[in-house]
Each structure stands twice: as C-alpha cells, then as structure tokens.
Amino acid sequence: MLIQITCLTRRAICLLALGSALLLAGCEEAPRPPTLERVRDDGVLRVVTRNSPTTYFQDINGETGFEYELSKLFAESLGVDLKIEMADSLDDLFDRLNQPDGVALAAAGLVETAGRKDQARFSHSYLEVTPQVVYRDGERRPAQSKDLLDKRIMVVKGSSHAEQLAALKARMPELEYEESDAIEVIDLLRMVDEGVIDLTLVDSNELAMNQVYFPNVRVAYDFGEPARVAWSVAAQDDDSLLDEANKFIDRVKQNGTLQRLKERFYGHVDELGYMGAYTFAQHLQQRLPRYEKHFRKAAEEEQVDWRLMAAIGYQESLWQPEVTSKTGVRGLMMLTQRTAQAMGVANRLDPKQSIHGGAKYFAHVKELLPASIAEPDRTWFALAAYNIGGGHLEDARQLAHKEGLNPDKWLDVKKMLPRLSQKQWYSKTKYGYARGGEPVHFVNNIRRYYDILSWATQPQLEGNQIAEGNLHKPAINKTPPKEQLAPM
C-alpha cells in the first residue's frame, strides 16, 4: 500500500511540474513573425526617406521622386499600400529604421559603406553615383587630396562623405574638416556658391539635380570610386523583406522598368550646363512673374499643368513675347501662323493670346495621341509632337516597332527620332525627312525646366518661398527648411 501511495504521489508531482512548465511556456512571448509577413499582414509598407529632388517631394499632382516611385512599385508588387515617413537627419533615419516596430525600409539615396554595417543591411544596388569634390567658380581648382589642406571643408554628419574624409585624415593628419547635422546637401552647395566654405563633397546625381540652383558651383574632381546606392533594412532584421527587395530590384533591372525610371528622373539633368542654369535662374526671377498668371489661367482652362506650359514657353522664347524666328514662328510660345489661326490667336505677339493658344494646341496634340500611350510617356510624346508634328512622331514609333522596341515608350522612341534625318531610314517612312534630333533635345530641355519649376513650387516650399501666383523669390535663392533638404 505504501509503495502504491508513493507512486501516486510521484505521479502527481510529475503532472504538477509538467503543468507548471506548460503554464510558464504559455507566458513567454510568441516568436516574432518575419518582417515580410508583418508587412503583408498590416497591408502597409512603411518607408523612411528624405525630401529632395532626388528622392521624394510633393507637387500639385501629389507625391513623386525617384525613390518614391521605386518604393511604390515595390509596395505594389507586395500587394500592400505605401506609407512614406520623413526623416530630419541621417541619425534620425537610422534611428527610425532600427526602432522596434519601426519603418520596414529606408529608401533615401543611401550609399552602402563599411561604417553603416552596424546600422543597416543593404539591398542590391539600383543606382551608381560618384562622390565629387566641388568648389566655387573663380577660385583655384583642387586637383588632388593635398589640395584639400588649409581649406574650409564641411560635410553632413554621418554621411558617406564624412567617412571618406575620416579615412583620408588617417593618412593625412593635417587635413581639417567639419561635420554638421544642422545642414544638408542643398545647404552645402549654397555655402560653396556663396563662398562661405571652400569645398564640400556631394554625390554626382545630387549635384546634377541641384546644379541649376547654384550656378557658381563647379566639380573639382571625383573623390574615389563610384558608390552603390541601395535600400536598407534594420541591422538586426531578418532576411525576409531584404530578400524580397533584392528579387524586386533584380526584376526591374531585367524588364527595363528601372532604366525607364532613371530616364524619367535623370535622363535630362545635364541638358542646361552651367551657363544655361545661371540664365534660367535669372529669367525665373525677372521674366516669369510677368506671365505666370496667364500660364495658370490657360492651363486651368485646358486642364494641363501650368508649369509644363511655362517650361515650353521658356524653351521656345526664353519668355520673350516679341520674338520672331527665321522660319516665321512668333511670340512667347512661338506659334506658326497656321497654328495660331487654328487656335483662335489673332495676335501672336500678345503674350496672353500666345500662351492660351500654346496651351490649347498642346492639349489638342496630346489628345490625338494613341490611347495606348500612358503617362508619363504621353506627356513626353505630346511635347515631341508639339515640336516635330504628329506625322513624324508616328514614323519614329513605327521604326521603333520594327526594331523590336516599344512604340509607346519615350525611352525607346527617342532613340529612333534622330534616324528621321538619315536617308537610309527616312526613305522608308510615310512622312520622310525631319530634323529628328531636335524634338529629343526639345523634350529634354523642357523636362529639366519643368523639374525645376515643380521643385520650386511644391506645396511645402511655396508657402515660405513663393507666394501663390508670384515667383519673384524662387527656391533658387532660398534654402528649404531642414526637413526638406536633400539626402546623402
């Protein structure tokens, strides 16, 4: 009997111990689901970025920017919505990225560096940039590292350029430079432009996009090898979202989507050059305010973007209402006599009539394009047709089709347009010879002017820098608020 009781007691103790263990196990936190699973369960991809022409900004049409558009495509591929969050600084960006239940991805033009390995892990690269030393025109141009000595140099704190200078200082202890978390790329370029500092370092894509605002800034030399721009996830994050991002980037590289996106945002940034940028900056202040109300009114009536109409006007006449070309086109929008009559313009030299006629004609040309051409390509095609005519544009589209290219994509058709001036090609077309290189140049220039106007008139800046309907003080002469500056 004693033996039986003892066995029962031992069994009870074992059952009690087992129950306690199960109870304790139940109190422990469940394993954290993979990041990709959490994103899909939430239905939202949270992305942290920065406000700049190269990454993300808002205009009257909504959100845009290279990083925004690429992130949006990624979110769509995951079947979730995109939520953008803005960082005030690089430190803030990486803090947000590494917070528990923080943002899932950083898409801010970040360069992968050894110093950032503790803060983030990087995706496959989708853009290559070159770090560059910039100086002020009129000053002695530095040509090598020793020329950086005894110069006032400043870079953004925590940037890839700060890492590069730190590495150089290890070899050249006499090198002096300053890091600041109170400034960003636009500040640095302005400071060089105004002679506040002697030198800074920026990436080639950022300089190209911002060059127009700072006509005195020049490239001294490339500071090292090209660098990889990539997305990043938290340093301690699992591989699920990063792996999916890598698959997405590889896919958009292969199917041409990434190249088209690069073309959209970077394919025309070098068109102006130094003098063109300086001249545009002057005319933006001195001439556009006289005609802006007419551009806005005409655009509203024809349901087109007033800034695009202003860009066309600048390309055509530099906003000069009494210009006449050798071929007889006249006025601010440089209308032919035939076009002016068709659009109801009685006096081509009257700026109001010219602008309204140009807007009406552009809307008409755009409407005539095949329905298969979607935005933003539709706008670029309409600009080309505005310049060269719909017939020649259709010839170029047919040449693209015969070459196995997409006749509905501007990136493909603009390769064919120059062929219209070559007999071996135009002899095979319906409308024959045309100066096919001109519409390519025409579209590239207008896109650059349009980009500048879009950035300068975005809602975040317009309240502080450009009064509604007044561009007397454009963004080129002001530094945007800190939260709206360019990233590195």
N, C-alpha and C positions, 0 to 999 in steps of 0.2 A: 504493500500500500504506500509506504514511504517513497519507494522508488517511483511509483506512478505519479504521486503528487509532485515530486521533484521534476519529473519530465514535463508535466503540465506547466509548472512554474517557469521552467526554462523556455518552453514554447511561447508562453505569454510574454516573457521578457523579449524574446526574439521578435515577436509580432509587434510589440510596443516600439522596439528600436527601429524596425522597418517602417512603421507608420511615421515615426518622428523624422526619419530620413526623407521619406516622401514629402512630408509637410515642409521641411526645410528646403527641399528641392523646388517645391512649388512657390516658395517665397523668393527664390532667385529670379533675376530678370531674364526674360526670354532673349535668345540670341538676336542681335540687331540684324535686320534684313539687309541684303546688299543694296548699295546706293541706287543702282538701276531699277531695282524692284520698288524702292521707295518713291522714286521719281514717277514711275508709271502708276503706282497706287495713288499718289497725290494728284496725278494728272497735270503736273506743272514742272517745268524745268526752270529752276531759279539760277540766273546767270548774273554775275557781278562784272561790271565793265566801267569805263570812264567816258566822259563826254568830250568828244573831239571829232574833227572831220574824218579821221582815220578809223574811228571805232563806232561811235554811236552819237546821234543827235536827233532832235525833233525839228521838223519844219511844219509848214501849214498843212502838209499832206500826212503828217504823222511821224512815226519813228522810222529812222533809216540809219545808214552807216554800214561799212564793210562787215564789222564784227556782228552787228545786229542781224544783218541779212543772213550771214552764215549760220549764226546761232538759231535763227528762226527756222531755217531749213533742217537743222539737226533736230529741233523740237518736233517739227512735223514728221520727221522720219521715226521718231519715238511714239508718235500718236498723242502728244501732250501739248499743252499751251506753254508759251514762253513768258517768263516774268523777268524783267530787267531791273537790277538794283545798281545804284550808282555809288562808287567809292570816292572818298575825298582825297585819298593819297594811296601810294603803294602799300604802306603799312596797313592802312585801313582795308585795302583789298585783300591782302593775305590773311588778316585777322578774320574777316568775314568768311573767307574760304575755309578756315580751319576751326570755326566755331561748331560745336555740336548742333546738328540740325540746321546748319547754316546753308549758304548757297551751294549748289552742286558743282558749279563750273565757273571758272574765270575766263572771260573772253575779252581781253583788253590790250591786244597788241603786245603781249608779253614775250620777251626773249628768254629762252632757256639758258640758264647759267649755272655754274657749279655752286655759287653762293645761295641759290634758291632751292637746293635739293632738300633742305630741312623744312622748307615752307610749302612745297608743292611738288607734284609729279606732272610731267608734261606729255601732251599728246604728240602724234606725228605732226610734223611741221606743215603749214599750209601757205606760208609766205616767207620769203628770204629777204632780209634787209642788210644794209651795210652801215655800220657806225661811222659817222663822219665828224671831223673837226671843222667847225665853222668860225669865221672871223668877219670883221667889218670891212666892207669895201673902202679902199683908201689907206688901210693900214698894211704893214708888211705881212705878206702871206707866209704863215708857217708851213714848212715842208716835211718836217720830221720831229721825232719826240723831243729832241733837245731844244727845239724852238718853242716848246711849251713852258720852259723855265722863265721865271720872273714875269709871268702873265697872270692877269686876273681871270681865273677859271672857276666856273660854277656849274654844278650838275645837280640833278634831282637826287635826293637822299634815297638810298636803297635801290637805285636804278642799275641796270646792267652797265651803264657808263661809269657809275661810281666804282663798280667792281673792277672795270678795266683800268681806271686811273689808280686804284689801290695797288693793282698788280704792277703797274708801271712805277709807282713810287717805291715799291720794294726793290726795284732795280736802280731807281734814281731818287735817293732820299731827299735830294734838294727840291724835288717837284712839290709845288704847293697848289692846292685847290680847295674849294669849299663845296660842301653838300648842304642842301636845304630841303626841308619838307614843306616849306611855305611857298614854293614855286613849282612850275611845271614847264613843259616844253615851250608853250607859247610865251611864257614869261622870259625864258632864257633867250629865245630868238629876239624878242623885243629888246632885252638888255644889250645884246650884241649889236642890234640895229642902231640903238641909241648911244652906244659907246659906254654904257655903264659897266660892262665887263668886256674883256678882250676876246675870250674864247668860250665855247661850250661844245658839248658832244650831243648829237642827235642822230636818230636813225634816218636812213635815206628816204623812206616812204613819208615820214612825218615832215621832213624838210620840203619834199616835193609838194605836199598838200598845203603847207603853210607859207611857201616862198612868196606868194603874191602879197601877203600882208607885211612883209619885211624886205623891201627892195634893196636894202644895203647889206644884207647877209650874203656871204659867199662861202663856198666849200673850199677848205684848205687842202685836205687830203683824207683818204679813207683810213680810219683808225682800226686796223685789224681786218680779219677775215669776215665775210658775210655771216650773219647770225640767223638762227631759226626762230621764227615766230610761231607760237603754238598755244593751244588752250591748256589749262591746268586744273587739276583736282587737288583736294587736300592731301598733304603728305602721308597721312595715316589712313587714307580712304582705301577701300577695296578696289579690285580691278574692274568691276563690272561696268561702270559708266565709262571709264577710260578706254576699255576695250571696244565698247560700242562707238565711242567718239572716233577712235582710230579707224574702225571699219567705215564709218561715215566719211571721214576725210579722204581715205583711200578711194572710196566710191566716187566722190565728187571730183576728185582729180582725174579719174579714168573716164568718166562720162562727159567731161567738159564743163560741168557746172561751175567749178572753182575758177577756171580760166575766164568764163563769161563774167563772173563776179569781179574778178580782178580787172577785167577790161572796163566794167561799168564804173569802178571807183578810181582806178589808177591808170587806165589806158590813155588818158588825155592830159595828165597833170603837167607834162613838160612842154606843152604847146606854147605857153606865153613867153618863157625866158625872162631874164632879169628886167630888160627894158619894157617888155610888154606888161609885166606885173606892175612896174612902177607907174607906167602910163595909165593902166586901168585903175589903179588906186587913186590917182589924181582925178580922173574923169568921174569916178564913183562919187566923189565929193562935190565936184564943180558942175557937172552936167546933168547927172541923173535926176537930182531933185526937181529940175525944171519940168521933167516929163513923166515922173513917176505916177502922178495921178491919172494921166492918160493911159499908161500901161495897165494900171489896176482896173480902170473902168472898162477898157477894151477887153481885157482878159475875163472880167466878170461876165460881160455880155456874150463872149464866145466860148465860155467855160474852158478856158485854158489857164495855165499858170503865168501870172504876170511877170515873174522873174525870168521865165523862159523867153517871153516876148522881149523883155528888156535885154536879155543876152543876145537875141537875134538882132535887135536894133544896134547894139554895140558892135557886133561883128560886121554889120552892113555899113554903118556910117560913123562909128565912134560917137553916137548920139549927136550927130550934127544934122539939122533938118534941111539944109540947103545944098547938100552935096549932090553932084551930078557926075556920073561915071562916063567913060569914053563910049560905052555902048548905049547910053541914053537912059539908064535907070536912074531914078532920082529920089531924093528925100530921105528922111530918117530911116525908113525901112527899105529903101532902095527898090521901089516897085517899078516894073515896066509900065509903059503907057497902057498896054493891053490889060495887064492885071489890075491896074488902078481903075480902069473903066469898069471891068467886071465886078470889082468890089465896091463900086459906087464912090470912088475917090475923085473929087473934082479938081483938087489942087494937091499934087504930090508933095509940094514944098511946105504945106501946112502940117506941122508935127502931129497935131491931134488927128487929122484925117489920115495921115500916113500910118500912124500906129494902129488906128482902128482898121484900116484896110489890110495891114500886115497880119493882124490877129485873125481877121475874118478869112484871109487867104490860107493861113496856116491851118486853121480849123477845117477848112474845106479840103485841103490836101490830105490831112490826116484821116478824114472821114472816107476818102476814096481808096485808102489802102486796103488790101485783102484782110478779111476778118481773121485769118489765121495768124496774123502778126500781133502778138500780145505785148503789153508793157513790160519793161521799159523800152524794148526794142521798137515798139510802134512810134514812140516819140522820136527816136534817132532816125528811123526811116522817113518820118514826116519831114524832119529837118533836111535830110538829103534830097527829098523830092522838092522841097521848097527851093533848094539851090539849083538842082540839075534838071528837074522835071520828072514827072511820074513815069514817062516812057523809058527814059534812060535807066531809071532805077529798076524798072521791071526787066530790062535787058540784063542788068547785073544780077538780079535774082535768078534769071534763067541760066546764066553762066554758072552761078553757084550750084544750082541744082544739077547741072551736067557734070560738075566736078565732084559730086557726091557730098556737097556741103548743104547746110540747112538754109534755104532761101528766106526763112522767117527770122533769122538771127543776124543782127547787125555785125557781130564779130566775124561772121563768115562772108556776108555780102560786101563788107567794106574792103575785103581782100580782092574782090572781083572788079570793083568800080574803076581802079586805075587801068584795067585792061581795055576799057572803052576808048582809050586814046591810042591803042595799038592795033594796026590794021589786021593782023592775024586773028584778032578777037572781034573787033567791031564790025568786020566784014560779015560776020556770022550772026549779027544781031538785027533786030527789026528796025531800030531807030538810028543805027550807025554810030558814027564818031561822036565822042563827047570828051570834055576835059575831066575825066573820071577821078583824077586825084583831088580836084577842088572840093567836091562835097565831103570827102573824108576829112580834109583839113577844116572845112566849114563846120562840120558836126563836132569835131574835137575841140575847136575853139569855143563854140557855144556851150558845150558841156562844161568846160572849165569856168567860163564866166557864170554859168548857171550854178555851179557848185559853190562858187564864192558868194553869190547873192543868197543862196539857200542857207549857207552857214551864217552869214551876216544878219539875216533876217529871221533866224529861228526864234520861236517864242521866248525861250529862256533869256536870249540876249536882247531882244527887241525892246523890252521894257526899260532896260538900263542904257542901251547904246543907240537905239534907233527909234525915235518916236514914230508912231504909226503914221505912214504916209510921208516920212521925212528921212532921207538918207544923208543929211548934211554931215552927220558924225558916224560914219560906218565903223564896223568892228575892226577894220584895219588899223585904226588909231587908238584902240582901247584894248585893254587886257580883260578877257572874260573873267567872271567870278571864279574862285578857286575850284569849285566843284564842276566847272565846265571846261576845264583845260585838257590839253592833250596828254595821253598816257605814254608810258615807255615800256 
